[in-house]
């Protein structure tokens, strides 16, 4: 069964699936060829203001999560994004939610996975 999988874009484990970059900024040191993206969802990523406020500080993650979920709920592009993810999952493709952050527990892809699971 197809699933949503958050994965660091720098990871050397190559999982096949529909590859979505969930960062607003392009990850340093990754070529477009190496990224092999199917979609760059920068319009779904946290706003620049939220991203800068969070600064990947673990203590701020609970508040970041609440704020990012509010942004997702208000985002006019979210329904199309959900439809794209739904189509890929129904086609049997795993959907990889790629992120550049070093912290693999407290990042936007983890929040996005949870939010998507509730939308699908």
C-alpha positions in Angstrom: 0.0 0.0 0.0 1.3 3.4 -1.0 2.3 5.8 1.9 3.5 9.2 2.8 7.2 9.2 3.7 9.1 12.2 5.0 12.7 11.9 3.9 15.8 14.2 4.1 16.8 15.2 0.6 20.4 14.6 1.5 19.7 11.0 2.5 21.6 8.3 0.6 18.8 5.8 1.0 17.0 5.9 -2.4 13.4 5.2 -1.9 11.4 5.2 -5.1 8.2 7.2 -5.3 6.7 10.5 -6.2 9.3 13.1 -5.0 8.0 16.4 -3.6 10.3 19.0 -2.2 8.5 20.6 0.8 11.1 23.5 1.3 10.5 27.0 0.2 14.2 27.4 -0.5 16.3 25.1 -2.7 18.5 22.9 -0.6 22.2 23.8 -0.8 24.5 21.5 -2.7 21.7 19.5 -4.4 21.6 19.7 -8.2 18.2 19.6 -10.0 19.3 16.3 -11.5 20.2 14.7 -8.2 17.0 16.0 -6.6 15.0 14.2 -9.4 11.8 16.0 -8.2 8.3 15.4 -9.5 7.1 18.5 -7.7 8.6 21.5 -5.8 5.8 22.5 -3.5 7.2 25.8 -2.4 3.7 27.3 -2.2 2.8 24.7 0.4 6.0 25.2 2.4 6.0 27.3 5.6 6.0 31.1 4.9 9.3 32.9 4.9 8.2 34.7 8.1 7.4 31.4 9.9 10.5 29.6 8.6 12.7 32.4 9.9 10.9 32.6 13.2 11.3 28.9 13.8 15.0 28.7 12.9 14.9 24.9 13.5 14.9 25.4 17.3 13.4 22.3 18.8 11.8 24.3 21.7 9.8 26.3 19.2 8.5 23.2 17.3 5.1 22.9 19.0 4.3 26.5 18.2 5.7 26.2 14.7 3.5 23.2 14.1 0.4 25.1 15.2 1.3 28.1 13.0 2.2 25.9 10.0 -1.1 24.0 10.3 -3.0 27.3 10.3 -1.1 28.4 7.2 -2.0 25.1 5.4 -5.7 25.5 6.3 -5.7 29.0 4.9 -3.6 28.2 1.8 -5.7 28.5 -1.4 -3.2 26.1 -3.2 -3.7 23.4 -0.6 -6.7 21.6 -2.2 -4.8 21.1 -5.5 -1.8 19.9 -3.6 -3.9 17.4 -1.7 -5.5 16.2 -4.9 -2.1 15.6 -6.5 -0.9 13.6 -3.5 -4.2 11.6 -3.5 -3.8 10.8 -7.2 -0.2 9.5 -6.6 -1.2 7.4 -3.6 -4.2 5.9 -5.5 -1.9 5.1 -8.4 0.2 3.0 -5.9 3.1 5.4 -5.7 4.7 6.2 -2.3 4.9 10.0 -1.9 8.2 11.2 -0.6 8.0 14.5 1.3 11.5 15.8 0.9 13.1 18.3 3.3 16.6 19.8 3.8 16.6 20.2 7.6 19.1 18.3 9.6 16.5 17.6 12.3 14.5 14.6 11.0 11.9 14.8 13.8 11.0 18.5 14.1 10.5 19.8 10.5 7.7 20.9 8.2 7.6 17.5 6.3 6.6 15.8 9.5 3.8 18.3 10.1 2.8 18.1 6.4 2.6 14.3 6.5 0.2 14.5 9.5 -1.9 17.2 7.9 -2.1 15.3 4.6 -3.1 12.1 6.4 -6.1 13.9 7.9 -7.0 15.4 4.5 -6.9 12.1 2.5 
